[in-house]
Each structure stands twice: as C-alpha cells, then as structure tokens.
Amino acid sequence: MRSGWSISPNTIGDARSLMCHPARIAHAGMTQDDHVCIGVTEGLLRIDAAPEDVEDVKEDLDRTLSVAGL
C-alpha cells in the first residue's frame, strides 16, 4: 500500500512531501549521546510538506502513520 509520502531523498522545496526519521537517516552517523545533545530522539519525525492542499497532506500523513502501525 502506498502511503502518499516520498521515501526517496528530497530536499526542502521539492514538489513532493517528505517524512523521514532523522535518527536513522540524516543523523545516522552520530552516536546516541550526540543525538541526545541535539534533541534527536527515536520518536522524532521530520515532515516537509509540498505545496498542496492541507487536507491532502493530513490524509497522507494519517495513512502513512497507519501503515507504519503508529
């Protein structure tokens, strides 16, 4: 089932919405202590919404979290 969110690396300003897990992607090379120092937790998600209808973004986010079991 597709969630509606991109799983490929995007950049801010991309035309696709993005949700990622910084502890495993952007900050994967850091130690757990470094994560704590900068506030990156296992429960932290980064969301960059593309310019689209806010209701579409909400629906995609709900669907994605449901697929993930959250």
N, C-alpha and C positions, 0 to 999 in steps of 0.2 A: 504494500500500500504506500503510495507516495504521500508525503506529508505536506507538500506545498512549499517547503523550505529548502534552500540550496544546501548541499553538503560539500560542494567544491569550494576551494578558497576564493572568497570575494574580497573586494576592497570597499572601503566606505565610498559611497557614491555610485556603486554598481546598481544596475537596474533590477537586480534580484534581491529578495530578502535573504538574510543570513542569520542562522543561530549556531553558535559554536560553544564549546566547553573549553575555556581558556586554560584550565589546569592541564588538559591533555593536548592542546593544540599550540596556542601562542606562547605558553609558558612551560611547555613540556620539559625543556632542558634545565629548569630551575629545581632546586632542592625544595623539600617540603617546608623547611624553615624559611626559605626565601618567599615561598607562597604565602606563608603566614604574615611575614613582614609587609607584603604589599596588598594583602587582603584578598588573595585569590584562593577561594575555597572550592571543595569538591561540588558544592551545590550551586556555584556561580555559573550563569549562562550569559553570553553576550548576544544581544539581539540588535541587528541593524535592519531596519525596515526600509524597503524600497519605496519610491513614491507611488503609492497605490491606495485604494480605498481602505480606510481604517478598519472597516468591518471585515474585509477580506483578510487583512493581517491578523485580526483577532481569531477568525475561523481557522486560518492556517496554523496559528500558534496552538490553539486548543487541540486540533487534530494531531499535530506533531507531538505534543506532550502526552496525549492519549496513546499514540503509537509507542512512545517510549515508556509507557506504564507510569507516568507521573501525573 
